[in-house]
């Protein structure tokens, strides 16, 4: 077996072992456990300084994990959703900001080669860049005036016709991972008489791109989700990769399979944060020995019950996520997975905070950071109100299967 840590001497391309079943092996599980441990050791530093974790991505590339969902025929792993979920959970338990950028990478590559709107040459170029160089990619869609596109509306960012291509002008916000990205899929509209809307593929090092470091959030502070300004950024003609007339039915962008991957992987991040909080609490309870008790807090029924309650919430999450990842949850219920899992994760960390009192909210302890991170689960699309509204409408219209037992 060739180990994933072996790197070709002449470049940085990782050596991915065969067979692909390695992803389900005990050897790979041990690697993930080591990544969790190592990433956790520096997580507080990245959080404190709001610094992008470049070293984590270098490490992931060395193990071939930035190409996890790139098809095998292009040099990636071609991982299933279940295999991808395990990697995301392991990374997130150590350092969740790294995991969020990684999820964006995995979502992009999991469906890129099936997107016939992209020229084949560009699909392969982006995939091979991930395999050989660890190149990261993400979609830049959110804007100051528009907010999230999931709520409707057209982008203000403009693509203007230019000789042999386009000039992009606009302002994007919440550009997750921008400090480490190589490829940007920029949502914009054309300035033509009959305007089109869609995605233009832009290399991060193209002249005219300016990053404004605005990201200073409560949690997930190392994601580098800064603003990006585009000023006459030239894009070659063929890099208008998925551009259609305004009004074109784009529902395929959010089909049920895509929503399932999104819901399972995003939820896995915050479930892993709650697991880390649970483990911190257990260790703290064992180490806390009040003088008047003469034994650790772990011996008291009150705290045993609290840990049991947390474990019940996390067991619920595990069963749901594992089942969904192997196709045992109806696709039309995919968005509800995110609502259930993230709600449980927040509740689990809140239980730990309530149990510890002041120590739980101290900046000297990891639990406070876990709490800030897990609260960020509420901001991702689809958000709770949209999830519940859609589920309720489906149920009341007779289109929902309803709860099953």
N, C-alpha and C positions, 0 to 999 in steps of 0.2 A: 504494500500500500504506500503510495506517495503521500506524504503529509502536506496539508494545506499551507504549512508555514514555509515550505520550500519555494524559493523564488528564483526565476531564471537570472543568471548572472548578467546577461546583456541588456535586460530591461526589467520593468517592474511588473510584468505580466505574471499573475499567480498561476501555479500549477494545480489545476483542479483534478482531483483523483477520480478514477473510475472504480466501480460503477456509481451511478447517481444514488443508489441505495445507501451510500455513505451518509447521506443526510438523516437517515433513520437509525444510524448505528450508535453504539455506546461511546465510540471514540468521538463522534461528532458532538454527542451530548456533553461529554467531558470538556470539549473545546468551548461550548456555549457557557458552561458553568464557569470556566476560567475567565471568559470575556465579561461575564456579569461581575465577578469579583474585581477584576482589574479596572473596569470602567467605574465601578462604585468608589474606588479609591481616589479618583480625581473629580468626581461629580460635583462636590462642594466648591471646588475651585472654579470650575466653569460657571456654576450658578452665581457665585459671588461676583465674578468679574464680567458676567454676561458675555463670555468669550466662546467663539465657535470651536468645537472640539476636533480640530484638524487631526490630532494624533489618533483619535478613535477611528476616524475614517481611513487613515493610513493602515491601521491594524486590520480593519475589516477588509480592505482591498488585498492585503497580504494573504488573507484566507479565502479570497475569491467571493466574498459575501456581498460586494457591491453589484455583482452580476448574478445574484441568486435567482431572479426571475427572468433573466435573459435566456432564450431557448438554447438547448444543448447544441444544436447545429451551428450556433454562432459563438460557442465557447462558454456559455453560462451553465447554470445548474438546471434551468427549467423547472424550478421548484413548484410544488403544489401549494395550495392555500394553507393546508395543515403544516407543511414543512416551513413555509414562510412565517406563519404565526409563531412557531417555536423560536425562530431566530429573533423576531421582533420582541417577544416577551423577555428573552434572555438579555438582549441589549437594553431594553427599557428598565428592567429591574436594576441595572447598573447605572445607566445615565439616560433618562427618557428623551432629552432633546435630541441626542444622537438617533434614537429610535424614530422620532417623528420625521426627521430628514430622510432616514432610511425607508420609512413607509412610503413617502412621496416617490422615492426612487423605484421601489418595488411596484407601486401602482402604475407608474408610467411604463415600465418595461413589461409588466405582466400582459399588456394588451397592445403594445406598440406594433408588433409584427403582424397583427391581424387588422390594423387600421389601414385599409386600402387607400384612404385619402392622402396618406403620406407617400411620396416617391420611395420606391424600394431602396434606392441607394442611400437615402437619408436615414431610413429605418435601420439599415445595417450599419451605417456610420456611427450613429448614436449608440447602438448596442455594442459594437466592437470597441468603442471608446470606453465604455463602462468595463468591459472585460479586460482590456489591455492596460488602461490608464486609471481605472477607478473613477471615471468621469461621472459626476452627479448631474441629474436633471430634475427640473420641477416646472410646473405650470404657474405662470404669474397672471392672476385674473382679477384680484380684488383691487378696487380703486377708491380714492377718498370720496368722490361724489356718489359712486354707485353702491359701495359696500360689497357684499358678497353677491356674485352673479346668480346664486341659487335662489335669491329672492326676486329675480327677474330684472329686466333692463338690458341696455346695450352699453358696451364699453365706450369711454371717452377717448381712450388711446386710439390714435389715428395712424393708419398706414397709407402713405402718399406715394403714388406712382412716380418712379424715377427711372432713368436709363438703366436697363437690364435688372431692374429690381424695385425695391420699395425703400422709403424712409419712414422710420417709426418715431413718433413723438407721443409722449404720454407719461403718466405717473402711476406706478403700482405700489400698493402697501401690503404689509404682512407677507413679504416674499421669503417664505421659509427656506432657510439654508443658503441664502444668497452669497454668503462669504465663502462657500465651498462649491458652488454650482459651476458647471462648465456650459450646460445647455439650458436655455430659457425658452419655454413655450409661451409666447406672449399673446394674450387675447386682445384683439383690436378690431376696428372696423376700417374699411377702405374709404377714401374720399372720392370715389367714382360717382358718376351720375346715378348709377344704380348700385348703391353701396353693398359691400359684402362684409361678413363678420366671421371671425374664426381665429385660427392660431398661426402665428409666424414664428418660425424657429430661429433663435438668435444665439450666437455664441457670446458667452459672458465677457470675453476680452475684445469685443467689437468696439471701436471708438464711438463715443457719444453716450455711453452708459455710465451713470453716476449713482453710487449707492450712498444714501443718507442714513446714518446710523440712528434710527429712531426707536429701535426695539429696547424697551426698558420696562418689562412687564413683571407682574407678580410672580409668575411661574414659567417654566419651560424657557428659562432665560438664555440658554445657550443655543437656541435655534437660529439666531442671527436673522430674524424675520423683519429686516429693515425695509425702508422705502427704496424704490428704484426709479430713477428719472431717465427717460429716453429722449435724447435731443438729436434729431436727424441721424438716427442709427440706421446705417445701410444694411439691407437684407437682400441677398440675391433672389431672383425671380422664383426659383424652384424651392426656396425656403418658406414660401407661403404654403404651409403643409396641409392645412385643413380649413379652407376658406370657402364659404358658401353664401348665396344671396340672403339678405336679411329676410326673415320669415321662414327660412328653410327649417324643416322639422329636425331638430338636433337631439331628440330624445334618446338616440342610441348612445350618446355620451354618458348617460346615466341609466343604462339598462340594469336589470336586477342583478346580473352577475357582477357588474362593476360595483354596485352598491354593497353587495355582499362582501367583496374583498375590502372595500373601504371600511365598512362597519366592523368587520372582524379584526382587521389590523389596527385601526385606530383604538378600538376598545381594548385590544391586547396591551397597548402601551399603558393605559391608565389602570388596568387590572394589575399589571406588573408593578406599577408604582404602589398600589395598595398592598401587594405582596411584600414589597420592601418595607413598608411601614409596619406591617404585621410582624415581620421578622425583627425589626428594631424594637418593637414593644416587648416581644417575648424575651429578648436579651436584656432589656432594661428591667423588666420585672424580676428576672433571676438575679440581677446584680444589685437591686435596691433592697437593702436590709435595714429597716428602721430600728433604732436602738430599743424602742419600747416593745417591738415584736420579737426580735431575736431570731428572725427567719426572713427569707425573701418574700416580697410581695407575691411571687408566683405561687406561694402556698395558700393564699387566701381565696376562698370560694368566689368572692366578688370579682376578682381579676380573672379567675379561671373561666367564669361565665362570660366575661367580656371577650376574652380571646376565643371562646367557643362561638360567640355570636359573629365575630369577625370571620372566623374560619367557615362558618355556614354561608356567609355572603360570598366569600371567595370560592367556595365549592360550587355554589350556584353559577358563578361566572365561568369557572372552568368547564363545567358540564355543558353550558350553553355554547361557549366559544369552540370547544372541541367538536361538539355536534354540528355546529354551523359550518366549521371548516371542512368537514367531510360530507357535506350535502344533506344533513339530517334535519335542517330547518328550512321551511318553505322560503323560496327566494323572495316572495313578496313581503315577508316579514323581516327582511335583512336590516332595515333601518331601525327596527325596534330592538335589535340586539344591542346597538350602541346605547340606546336609552337605558336598557336594563343593566347592562354591565357597568357603564360609567356611573349610574346612580348607586349601584352597590359598592363600587370602588370608593366613591366619595363618602358614603355612609361608613364604610370600614375604617377609613382614615379618621373620620370624625369620632368614631368610637375610641380609637387609640388616643386621640387628643384629649378627649374627656377623661379617659382613665389616668392620664399622666399629669394633668394640670399644668403648672408652670413649666416643668421640664419639656413638655411636648411642644411648647411654643417658643422655646429658647433657640436662638440662632446658633447655639453651641451643639445642637443635636439635629440629626438628619430628619427626624419626624416632621419638624417645621417645614423643611424643604419639600418633603413628600406631600404635605398638605397643600402647599402652594401649587405644586405641579399637578396634583390630581384635580384641582378645581378648574384647570384649563381644559379639561375634557368637555366642558359645557360650550366652548366657543366654536368647536369644529362643525362644519356642515356634514350631515343635516343636524340642525339644532333641535332641542327637545320639543319646542312648540310645534315645529313643522312635522316632526316624527309622529307626535300624538294626534295632530290634526289630520294627517293623511290616514293614519290607522283608524281613527274614529269615523271619518268619511267613508272609508272602504267598508267598515262594519255596518254602518247605517244604510249603505247603498246595496248591501247584499253581496258585495264583491270579495269580502274577506272570509277566509275559512274559519276565523275565530279561534279561540283557545282550544287546545286539544289536551286530552289526558290519557 
